Amino acid sequence: MTKGIISAALNNDILISTLLGWVTAQGIKIGIGTIREKQFDFRWLLGTGGMPSAHAAGVASLATAIGIEFGFDSALFALGLTFAVVTMFDAQGVRRAAGKQASILNKLISEHPENIKVQEKRLIELLGHTPIEVIAGAFVGILVALSYL
């Protein structure tokens, strides 16, 4: 039973396209970070934030692959596109705001430790994306789906 599920997943072009979109964007992000910082950081492998958005790449690749496979006028494409838009909006909206709040809280804690009674580690600041990072990620995802399928 498990072999059948794994085999089916490995033969699912839409799933593979989605994963390739995410991996491609994450690879680009790691490359940019390594060049900019002049060193490799393992946190970039699964970290959030940065250019381009891997979330946007994955969902854009998903929606594009569904459109290619089932038609851009299908209910499945409408579902995939809606999911992509909500995910990308969240990546550059809600998650970005949470990252800004984390940055402000970290600054307050470091500047006024005597007034803060919380024994927490620094909050993660790079959670969301700028609109340009999301657009770049979507572009990567669309290109991956178009080239894979």
C-alpha positions in Angstrom: 0.0 0.0 0.0 2.7 2.5 1.0 4.7 1.7 -2.2 1.7 2.5 -4.3 1.2 5.9 -2.6 4.9 6.8 -3.0 4.9 5.6 -6.6 1.8 7.6 -7.4 3.2 10.8 -5.7 6.5 10.4 -7.6 4.5 10.2 -10.9 2.3 13.2 -10.0 3.6 16.0 -12.3 1.6 18.7 -10.5 3.2 17.7 -7.2 6.6 17.4 -8.7 6.2 20.8 -10.3 5.1 22.4 -7.0 8.1 20.9 -5.2 10.5 22.0 -7.9 9.1 25.5 -7.8 9.7 25.7 -4.0 13.2 24.0 -4.2 14.3 26.3 -7.1 13.3 29.5 -5.2 14.9 28.2 -2.0 18.1 27.4 -4.0 18.1 30.9 -5.5 17.6 32.4 -2.1 20.5 30.3 -0.7 22.7 31.4 -3.6 21.9 35.1 -3.1 22.5 34.8 0.7 25.8 33.0 0.2 27.0 35.6 -2.2 25.8 38.5 -0.1 27.2 37.1 3.2 30.2 35.4 1.7 29.4 32.3 3.6 26.8 29.5 3.8 24.2 29.4 6.5 22.3 26.1 7.1 19.3 28.1 8.4 18.6 29.2 4.8 17.7 25.7 3.8 14.3 25.8 5.5 14.1 29.4 6.6 11.4 31.8 5.7 11.6 35.3 4.2 14.1 36.5 1.6 14.3 36.8 -2.2 12.5 35.1 -3.9 9.6 33.8 -1.9 9.6 30.0 -2.0 6.0 30.0 -0.7 5.0 32.1 -3.7 7.0 29.9 -6.1 5.4 26.7 -4.8 1.8 27.9 -5.0 2.3 29.7 -8.3 3.9 26.5 -9.8 0.9 24.5 -8.3 -1.7 26.8 -9.9 0.1 27.0 -13.2 0.6 23.2 -13.4 -3.1 22.7 -12.6 -4.1 25.1 -15.3 -1.9 23.3 -17.8 -3.1 19.9 -16.8 -6.8 20.5 -16.3 -7.4 23.8 -18.2 -7.3 27.4 -17.1 -11.1 27.4 -17.1 -11.4 24.4 -14.7 -12.7 24.5 -11.2 -9.4 23.0 -10.0 -7.4 25.9 -11.5 -9.8 28.3 -9.8 -9.1 26.5 -6.5 -5.3 26.5 -7.1 -5.3 30.1 -8.1 -7.3 31.1 -5.0 -5.0 29.1 -2.8 -2.0 30.8 -4.4 -3.4 34.3 -4.0 -4.3 33.8 -0.3 -0.9 32.3 0.4 1.0 35.1 -1.4 -1.1 37.7 0.3 -0.4 36.2 3.7 3.3 35.9 2.9 3.7 39.6 2.2 1.0 40.8 4.6 0.4 39.0 7.9 3.7 37.2 8.1 5.6 40.3 7.2 3.8 42.3 9.9 4.7 39.6 12.4 8.3 39.9 11.4 8.3 43.7 11.9 6.7 43.3 15.3 9.4 40.7 16.2 12.0 43.2 15.2 10.5 46.0 17.3 10.2 43.7 20.3 13.8 42.5 20.0 15.0 46.1 19.8 13.0 47.0 23.0 14.3 44.0 24.9 17.9 44.7 23.9 17.7 48.5 24.6 15.9 48.2 27.9 16.6 44.7 29.4 16.1 46.1 32.9 12.4 46.8 32.2 11.7 43.4 30.5 10.9 40.5 32.8 10.5 38.0 30.0 13.2 35.3 29.7 12.6 34.6 26.0 15.1 34.1 23.2 15.2 36.7 20.4 12.2 36.4 18.1 12.6 35.4 14.5 12.3 38.6 12.4 12.5 37.4 8.9 9.1 35.8 8.6 7.4 37.4 5.6 8.2 38.9 2.3 8.1 42.2 0.5 5.8 42.4 -2.5 8.8 42.2 -4.9 10.0 39.0 -3.2 6.5 37.5 -3.7 6.3 38.6 -7.3 9.8 37.2 -8.0 8.8 33.9 -6.3 5.6 33.7 -8.4 7.6 34.3 -11.5 10.0 31.5 -10.6 7.1 29.1 -9.9 5.3 29.9 -13.2 8.6 29.4 -15.1 9.2 26.1 -13.4 5.8 24.8 -14.2 5.9 25.9 -17.8 9.3 24.3 -18.2 8.5 21.1 -16.4 5.2 20.3 -17.9 
